[in-house]
Amino acid sequence: MIRVFQQFVPKRKLLLILSEGLLLVGAVFVGTSIPLIAQRDVFEATPSELWRGLVSSLTVAALCQVSLSYNDLYDWRVSRNRLDLPNRLLHAAGFTLLTLAVIVFFVPWVFYFPGLPNLHGQTLKLVLILGASFIGLYYWRIGFHWFFFKWGFGERILLLGTGQQALSLGKEIQERPETGFEVAGCVGVDKPENTDEANTLYLGKPDELAALTTKHRISRVIVALEQRRGALPVDQLLACRLNGVRVEEREALYEKIHGKLSIDSLRPSYLIFGEGFRKSRLQLGAKRTCDILLALVGLVIGLPLILVVAIAIRIDSRGPIFFRQRRTGLDGRSFTCLKFRSMRVDAEKHTGPVWALHTDDRITKVGRFIRKTRLDELPQMLNVLIGEMSWVGPRPERPVFVQQLSKEIPYYMERLSMRPGLTGWAQINYPYGASADDAKEKLMYDLYYIKNLRLLFDATILLRTVKVVLFGRGAR
């Protein structure tokens, strides 16, 4: 796996993205040059015209791949589903054509193709070229997935440990072939218990570790021992390292596969001595500057929408337009979070603070819509502007739930080391939390975000948030 913008991306996924990008660029560029070839004057086009045509083709290909991404076609588990693939490709093609139509209508000078000098009059040709490109993508996808299914090419790993943590990790890897890892087996003092499938993966004792890595062509050893004191085969692990085999902790591989930290097996030493958790003044200053600029731009652009929502709330139900609630922010300091009111005024009069439900009768008609579309959170840009929140960060939680969850979930208070965010890594990867188990799951994503804090990581989260909002995922 390769780290891109603080996210671990499987090599297969990167290869798929790059190969499809080349296919799309080539199809569009060659397709828009066919008239020149037919007239035998392709070499009469100036280098600057060909260069502009190539840049335009790259732009169109980028739009196509954004559409593919927004239709989850770079999610390996979705994209290899042959039954669903044509439908998703059709949606992606439609979204691409709609976007191109809007761009060409308002700013036609953005695109220039040597073979289509009059783009308005020859739009049908470009549509046919894109249609052929998406048909080509369909067959390319089938061949791509067949190739890796047939030949594998996975990085072979060996699990040091036969306990529940090792076996659960092995099962997760086997269920996620897109990661590019292949479990060769496990090594431990005792064979795994009560699991016939796991017994077939048992390769030997820890004192045979170095020899087993050579025998089974292992490239990575994962230390997944539940009790390490007196059980860690240091000499064998050192021999593996000297033989060029990578040695990694279970938590590190779990982090790469899932994009979150495993709380159940997380040891303080992994957080203390591991990489990450870097917060330089320059980095935090740049993040705060971006927050202020984005909040100002957002408030100016979103002012008409804010007024429309405010009027709709006033017409729909009695009570104030804005909803003020105490939330816990940076370093445990509480602040007043500002949102559009989406519930009845007396929503918690008899129940007190409770989690939001899927079928919550406390929510008004307008409130249900603005929650689904995240419009209820627009006023929080004021919280960002005055420094109580950030655009990206852990979700701000109510003090009563913070006190409760900090007693039930280890490392929960560590999420307060960052300003809470309008959106965040947990918010885009996990649906709305409505229980202690959900809070624990989201904490695992929050810790990953804090550990890998970077501005480019924030940018990717914001882009993915647009996708979440457009498709109304995770709202409640």
C-alpha positions, 0 to 999 in steps of 0.5 A: 500500500502507498500513502497518498495525502496521509491515506493508505491506498492499495497499489491495485487501486492506484494502478486501476486509476492510472490505467483508466486515466491513460485510457480515457486521455488516449480515447478522447485525444485520438477521438478528437483528432480523427477528422485531422487524420481522415483529412491527412492534415494532422501534421499541419496542426501546430504544436500549440494546438495539439498541446491544448488538445491534450490538456483538454483531453486530460481535463475531460478524463479528470471529470470522468474519473471524478464521476467514477469516484462519486459513483463508488467505482474506485471502491474495489468491492463495488467495482468488481460487481459485474451486475452493478457495474453497467448501472454505475458506469451509466450514471457516471457517464451521465454526470460527466456529460451534464457537467461538460454541457454546463462548462461548455455552455458558460465557458466554452473557451476552456476546451479546445480540440484540434479535430473539433474546432467548433465544439458547439456544432460538433457536440454529438461527436464528443458525446459519441467519443465519451460513450465509446470510452465508457464502454471501453472502461467496462471491458477494461474493468472486467479484464483488470479484475479477472487478471488480479483474481486469476494471478493474485500478485499479493504481498505474502504476510505471516502472522506472529500469533495465534490468538483472537487478534491475529485470527481476526486480522487474518480473516479481515485481510482475506475478505479484502483482497483489494489491499494486495495482501495475502495471508500465508499462515500464522506462527505461534506456541500453540495452534489456534483453538476451535477454528478448523480453517485457522488450523490449516494456516498454522505453519509452526513454532516461533523459533522457526520464524526465520526459516518459515519466511524463506520457505513460504516467500514471506515479505512481511511479518505481522506481530499480533501477540496478545501477550508479548512479555517473554513470548516475543522471539527477538532473535528470530525477528532480527534474523527476518529483518536482516533477511530483508523481511519487513516486521510490523505491528498488528496495529500498523497493518490494521491502520493501513487496511481500515484507515482507523486505529484499533482501540481494542488492541491499542497499546500506549507505546504504539501511540508514544513511539510510533509516527504521527501526531505532529502539530507544528505551529506552522501547520496549525497556523496554516490550518487556522488561516484556511478555516478563516478564509473558507468560513468568510467565503462560505458565509458570503456565497451561502448568504442567500441560501441561509436566508431561504432556510431561515424563512422556511424554518419560521414558516414551518414551526414556532420557535427561534430560527437558530438552535444553540447548544453547549458542546465540548471543544478544544482541550475540553472547553465548552462552547455554544454551537450554533445551528439551524433549529430542526426540532420542536422547541420542547424536544427534550423537555421530558426526555433530557439529552438523548441520541438522535434516532432514525425515526425521530418524531421530534424533528420538524418537516423542514428540519428533516430536509435540512438535516438530510442535506446538512443545511442545518450546519451552515451557521456553524461557519460562525463558530469556525470564524471565531475559532471555536471550531474548524472545517475539519476535525472530530464531531463536537459532542455534548458535555453530558455524552463526553463525560459518559463516553470518557468512562466507557471508552479508552482514549476518548479524551484524546479526540479533544486535542483538536478543534471539533469540525464541521466535517471530519474523517469519522463523519465521512467514513461512518454514519451518524453515531447514536450509541456508545458503540458508534462513538467508539467506532468513530473515535477510531477514525478520529484518532487516525485523523489526529495522528495523520494531520495534514492540510492535504488530508483536510482537502481530501476530506472536504472533497469527499464531504461534498460526495456525502452531502450530495448523496445524503449519506449518514444524516439523521 
